[in-house]
C-alpha cells in the first residue's frame, strides 16, 4: 500500500475513533449489534448474544442504551402454548 494512502487511512481511522468515543457507539459489542442489524434487519436476542459473545444481562444493557439513543427499536414478542402440548 502506498505510504500516503496508508497515512490518510490511519488518520481517518483515528478521527472516527475520536468521534465515536464517549458515545453509545464506544463499545465494540454495540458496534457489532448495529452491523448485525444492518445486515439482518431483525434479530432475536439469543442470536445477538451469539454474535457478540455477550451474556443476557450485558446484551440487554447494550440494547437498552442503543434504543435510548434512537439507534434501534425493539419489540417484545410473547409465545404462548397450551399446557401439555408441544409447540413446533
C-alpha positions as CSV (number, residue, x, y, z in Angstrom):
1,X,0.0,0.0,0.0
2,X,1.3,3.5,-0.9
3,X,2.6,5.3,2.2
4,X,0.4,8.4,1.5
5,X,-2.7,6.2,1.3
6,X,-1.8,4.3,4.4
7,X,-1.2,7.6,6.3
8,X,-4.6,9.0,5.1
9,X,-6.3,5.8,6.1
10,X,-4.7,5.8,9.6
11,X,-5.6,9.5,10.1
12,X,-9.2,8.8,9.1
13,X,-9.5,5.8,11.4
14,X,-8.1,8.0,14.3
15,X,-10.7,10.7,13.5
16,X,-13.5,8.1,13.5
17,X,-12.2,6.7,16.8
18,X,-12.2,10.1,18.5
19,X,-15.7,10.9,17.2
20,X,-17.3,7.7,18.5
21,X,-15.6,7.6,21.8
22,X,-17.8,8.6,24.8
23,X,-20.9,7.9,22.8
24,X,-23.3,5.0,22.6
25,X,-21.0,3.6,19.9
26,X,-17.9,3.5,22.1
27,X,-18.5,-0.3,22.7
28,X,-17.4,-3.0,20.3
29,X,-20.4,-5.0,21.2
30,X,-22.8,-2.2,20.3
31,X,-21.0,-1.7,17.0
32,X,-21.4,-5.5,16.3
33,X,-25.1,-5.2,17.2
34,X,-25.5,-2.3,14.8
35,X,-23.6,-4.1,12.0
36,X,-25.6,-7.3,12.5
37,X,-28.9,-5.5,12.4
38,X,-27.8,-3.6,9.3
39,X,-27.4,-6.9,7.5
40,X,-30.2,-8.9,9.1
41,X,-32.8,-6.1,9.8
42,X,-34.3,-8.2,12.6
43,X,-32.7,-10.5,15.1
44,X,-33.6,-12.4,18.2
45,X,-31.9,-11.6,21.5
46,X,-30.4,-15.1,21.5
47,X,-28.9,-14.6,18.1
48,X,-27.4,-11.2,19.1
49,X,-25.9,-13.0,22.2
50,X,-24.2,-15.5,19.9
51,X,-22.9,-12.9,17.5
52,X,-21.5,-10.6,20.2
53,X,-20.5,-13.2,22.8
54,X,-22.3,-11.3,25.5
55,X,-24.5,-12.8,28.2
56,X,-28.2,-11.9,28.6
57,X,-27.6,-9.1,31.1
58,X,-24.9,-7.4,29.0
59,X,-26.8,-7.7,25.7
60,X,-29.9,-6.2,27.3
61,X,-27.9,-3.3,28.7
62,X,-26.3,-2.7,25.2
63,X,-29.7,-2.9,23.5
64,X,-31.3,-0.5,26.1
65,X,-28.5,2.0,25.5
66,X,-28.8,1.8,21.7
67,X,-32.6,2.1,21.9
68,X,-32.5,5.1,24.3
69,X,-30.3,7.0,21.8
70,X,-32.7,6.1,18.9
71,X,-30.3,3.8,17.0
72,X,-32.6,0.7,17.2
73,X,-36.2,-0.2,18.1
74,X,-37.1,-3.3,20.0
75,X,-40.3,-5.2,20.1
76,X,-41.4,-7.8,22.7
77,X,-43.0,-10.9,21.4
78,X,-44.6,-13.4,23.8
79,X,-45.1,-17.1,22.9
80,X,-48.0,-18.9,24.4
81,X,-48.8,-22.6,24.3
82,X,-51.3,-24.9,25.9
83,X,-50.2,-26.8,28.9
84,X,-49.3,-30.4,28.0
85,X,-49.0,-29.7,24.2
86,X,-45.7,-29.5,22.4
87,X,-45.1,-26.4,20.3
88,X,-43.2,-26.9,17.0
